[in-house]
Amino acid sequence: MESGSTPSTAHGHSRRGELIARRVLWEMGAPVSTREHVAALVRHHQVPFWALERDDIEQIAIRVSLLASNVELTLLATADILGRVCADQARVVDNIGLFREYCAELGVLERPFAFASDHARFMYFRTPGRDPRYAAYDDTRCTVTVLSGLPGAGKDTWLTRHGSDLPVVSLDGLRAELGVAPTGDQRAVAAAAYERARELLRARRSFVWNATNISRQHRQMCIGLAAAYHARVEIVALEATPHELRTRNQARAHPVPAHVVDRLIGKWEAPDITEAHTVIVP
């Protein structure tokens, strides 16, 4: 970085780093917990630079405490800024120190925040300005199981073993039913999926949502609908090694094109416990 410049704030810089870190560590065969710990640190690595200027500092600090470590985050941020040549280096170092003190006062510097229940945690991350200490009343009426995994990760196998007695909202099934190709316009498929999901939610019936759901944004559409109907949300995060993924895909009657799989891997955001009541990694 050139002398006099400020820390990088390019849009999406941290998220791109997270996606790259996850892919590299997955391809290396790193344990899931280690991989996601590192990915979370990369995603939030510049938060301490500016955290005290943000309105959502509390939620960010609590989120990092659940996914990684605020102690490690401040160490990473300090190493990052000291490795740069920028005009406001001293100010940023001070900000990191203030962020560390803030986390210590909140009780999340060295340990994860302790929510009263998984429902309290779920509602906290869905409700801006909510007190994290509030023990939310659990008014859930059914459970929506959201499958998440790349093509070939084992979603259909999981369904055969664990979800045979539950209704299933399947995007692949709806594509076949509606005669829509995977590369075609998916709006009719999505509309049909959400209508079936609403019917089940109105009837307070538990069901499985079977789709790739590899990005937080796509999962949020399913989870948001479930939350609106007071459903409990569990995510089943299915994974396979790079070799297993490609081997299984090629064995399919209709394999997903390799370039499509590669594009999906580049967008893959593993689910975490700030999104749902429960995240299951089989």
C-alpha positions in Angstrom: 0.0 0.0 0.0 1.3 3.4 -0.9 2.3 5.9 1.8 -0.5 8.1 2.9 -3.2 5.7 1.8 -5.9 4.4 4.1 -6.9 0.8 4.8 -8.8 -0.9 2.0 -12.5 -0.5 2.1 -13.3 -1.9 -1.4 -16.9 -3.2 -1.6 -16.9 -6.9 -1.0 -13.2 -7.1 -0.2 -13.7 -9.1 3.0 -16.4 -11.3 1.7 -14.3 -12.3 -1.4 -11.5 -13.1 1.0 -13.8 -15.3 3.0 -15.0 -17.2 -0.1 -11.4 -17.8 -1.2 -10.2 -18.9 2.2 -13.1 -21.4 2.5 -12.4 -22.9 -0.9 -8.7 -23.2 -0.4 -9.0 -24.8 3.0 -11.8 -27.1 1.7 -9.5 -28.2 -1.2 -6.7 -28.8 1.3 -8.9 -31.1 3.4 -8.9 -28.8 6.5 -11.4 -29.8 9.3 -14.7 -28.0 9.0 -14.4 -26.2 12.4 -10.9 -25.0 11.6 -11.9 -23.9 8.1 -14.9 -21.9 9.3 -13.0 -20.3 12.1 -10.4 -19.0 9.7 -13.1 -17.9 7.2 -14.9 -15.9 9.9 -11.7 -14.1 10.8 -11.0 -13.3 7.2 -14.6 -12.1 6.7 -14.4 -9.7 9.7 -10.7 -8.9 9.7 -11.2 -5.1 9.2 -14.1 -4.7 11.6 -11.9 -3.4 14.4 -10.6 -0.7 12.1 -14.0 1.0 12.1 -16.2 -0.9 14.5 -16.8 2.0 16.9 -18.3 4.0 14.1 -20.9 1.4 13.3 -24.4 1.2 14.7 -24.3 -2.6 14.7 -21.1 -3.1 16.6 -22.7 -5.1 19.4 -24.2 -7.7 16.9 -20.9 -7.9 15.0 -18.9 -8.5 18.2 -21.3 -11.2 19.4 -21.4 -12.8 16.0 -17.5 -13.1 15.9 -17.6 -14.5 19.4 -19.8 -17.3 18.2 -18.0 -18.0 15.0 -14.3 -17.4 15.8 -12.6 -15.3 18.5 -12.5 -11.5 19.2 -9.0 -11.9 20.8 -7.8 -13.4 17.5 -9.6 -10.9 15.5 -7.9 -8.0 17.2 -4.5 -9.7 16.8 -5.2 -10.2 13.1 -6.4 -6.6 12.6 -3.3 -5.3 14.5 -1.0 -7.3 12.3 -2.8 -6.1 9.2 -2.6 -2.4 9.9 1.0 -2.6 11.2 2.0 -4.2 7.9 0.7 -1.2 6.0 2.1 2.2 5.4 -0.9 4.6 5.8 -1.4 8.1 7.2 -3.9 7.1 9.9 -2.2 4.0 11.2 -2.0 5.3 14.7 -5.7 6.1 14.8 -6.6 2.7 13.5 -4.4 1.0 16.1 -6.2 3.1 18.8 -9.6 2.0 17.3 -8.5 -1.7 17.5 -7.7 -1.2 21.2 -11.0 0.4 21.8 -12.8 -2.5 20.1 -10.9 -4.9 22.3 -12.0 -3.0 25.4 -15.6 -2.9 24.1 -15.6 -6.7 23.6 -14.1 -7.2 27.1 -16.9 -5.1 28.7 -19.5 -7.0 26.6 -18.0 -10.3 27.9 -17.2 -11.6 24.4 -13.4 -11.0 24.1 -12.3 -14.5 25.1 -15.5 -16.5 25.0 -18.8 -16.7 23.0 -21.8 -14.8 24.1 -24.2 -17.0 26.2 -27.8 -16.6 24.9 -30.7 -17.7 27.1 -31.7 -20.2 24.4 -31.3 -21.1 20.7 -34.6 -19.2 20.0 -33.2 -16.1 21.8 -30.1 -16.3 19.6 -32.2 -16.8 16.4 -34.5 -13.8 17.2 -31.5 -11.6 18.2 -29.9 -11.9 14.8 -33.2 -11.3 13.0 -34.2 -8.2 15.0 -32.1 -5.0 14.8 -31.7 -3.3 18.2 -32.8 -6.3 20.2 -31.3 -6.9 23.7 -29.2 -10.0 23.4 -30.0 -10.8 27.0 -33.7 -11.0 26.3 -35.0 -14.6 26.8 -37.4 -14.7 23.9 -40.5 -16.8 24.3 -40.4 -19.8 22.0 -43.5 -19.7 20.0 -42.4 -22.1 17.2 -45.1 -24.3 15.8 -43.3 -26.7 13.5 -39.8 -27.3 12.1 -38.4 -26.4 8.7 -35.3 -28.4 7.8 -33.3 -26.4 5.2 -30.7 -28.6 3.3 -27.6 -26.8 2.2 -24.9 -28.3 0.0 -23.2 -28.2 -3.4 -24.3 -30.6 -6.1 -23.1 -34.0 -5.1 -22.8 -33.2 -1.4 -25.4 -35.9 -0.5 -28.7 -34.1 -0.1 -30.8 -36.8 -1.7 -29.0 -39.5 0.3 -29.7 -37.6 3.6 -33.4 -37.3 2.6 -33.6 -41.1 2.0 -32.1 -41.8 5.4 -33.6 -39.0 7.6 -36.5 -37.3 5.9 -38.6 -40.0 4.3 -41.6 -39.3 6.6 -41.7 -35.6 6.0 -43.1 -33.5 3.2 -40.4 -32.2 0.9 -40.2 -29.0 -1.0 -37.7 -29.8 -3.7 -36.5 -27.4 -6.4 -35.2 -30.3 -8.6 -38.6 -32.1 -8.2 -40.5 -29.0 -9.2 -38.3 -28.4 -12.2 -39.1 -31.9 -13.4 -42.8 -31.4 -12.6 -42.9 -28.0 -14.4 -40.6 -29.0 -17.3 -38.1 -26.3 -16.5 -34.4 -27.0 -17.3 -31.8 -26.1 -14.6 -30.4 -23.5 -17.0 -33.8 -22.1 -17.8 -35.9 -19.3 -16.2 -36.3 -20.4 -12.6 -39.0 -17.9 -11.5 -41.9 -20.3 -12.0 -40.0 -23.0 -10.0 -39.3 -20.5 -7.1 -42.9 -19.3 -7.1 -44.2 -22.9 -6.9 -41.7 -23.8 -4.1 -42.7 -20.8 -2.0 -46.4 -21.5 -2.5 -46.0 -25.2 -1.4 -44.0 -24.0 1.6 -46.7 -21.5 2.6 -49.3 -24.2 2.4 -47.3 -26.5 4.8 -46.5 -23.6 7.1 -50.1 -22.5 7.3 -51.0 -26.1 8.3 -48.2 -26.0 10.9 -46.6 -29.0 9.3 -42.8 -29.7 9.5 -41.1 -30.2 6.2 -37.7 -30.3 4.4 -36.6 -27.7 2.0 -34.3 -29.4 -0.6 -32.2 -27.1 -2.6 -28.5 -26.2 -2.9 -28.9 -23.1 -0.7 -25.2 -22.5 -0.8 -25.3 -18.7 -0.1 -26.6 -16.9 2.9 -28.8 -14.8 0.7 -30.6 -17.8 -0.7 -31.0 -19.5 2.7 -32.4 -16.3 4.1 -35.3 -16.4 1.7 -36.3 -19.8 3.0 -35.5 -18.9 6.6 -37.4 -15.6 6.5 -40.5 -17.3 5.3 -40.3 -20.0 8.0 -39.7 -17.3 10.7 -42.7 -15.4 9.5 -44.9 -18.4 10.3 -43.2 -19.1 13.6 -41.4 -22.2 12.5 -38.3 -23.5 14.1 -35.4 -23.6 11.6 -32.7 -26.2 11.4 -30.0 -26.2 8.7 -28.4 -29.5 7.6 -25.0 -28.5 6.1 -23.9 -31.3 3.8 -20.4 -31.6 2.5 -18.1 -33.8 0.5 -14.5 -33.7 -0.5 -13.7 -32.1 -3.9 -13.0 -35.6 -5.4 -16.3 -37.1 -3.9 -18.3 -34.1 -5.1 -17.1 -34.4 -8.7 -17.3 -38.2 -8.8 -20.9 -38.2 -7.5 -21.9 -35.5 -9.9 -20.5 -37.4 -12.9 -22.4 -40.5 -11.8 -25.7 -38.7 -12.0 -28.1 -39.4 -14.9 -28.0 -35.7 -15.6 -24.7 -34.3 -14.2 -24.5 -30.6 -13.4 -22.0 -29.0 -15.9 -18.5 -28.7 -14.4 -18.4 -25.0 -15.0 -21.6 -24.6 -13.1 -20.3 -26.6 -10.1 -17.1 -24.5 -10.1 -19.2 -21.3 -10.1 -21.2 -22.5 -7.2 -18.1 -23.4 -5.2 -16.9 -19.9 -5.7 -20.1 -18.6 -4.1 -20.3 -21.1 -1.3 -21.0 -19.7 2.2 -21.2 -22.5 4.8 -24.2 -22.1 7.2 -23.5 -20.8 10.7 -25.5 -20.7 14.0 -26.5 -17.0 13.6 -28.8 -18.1 10.8 -30.9 -20.8 12.5 -32.0 -22.4 15.7 -29.7 -25.4 14.9 -27.0 -26.1 12.3 -26.3 -29.8 11.8 -23.1 -30.9 10.1 -23.5 -34.7 9.6 
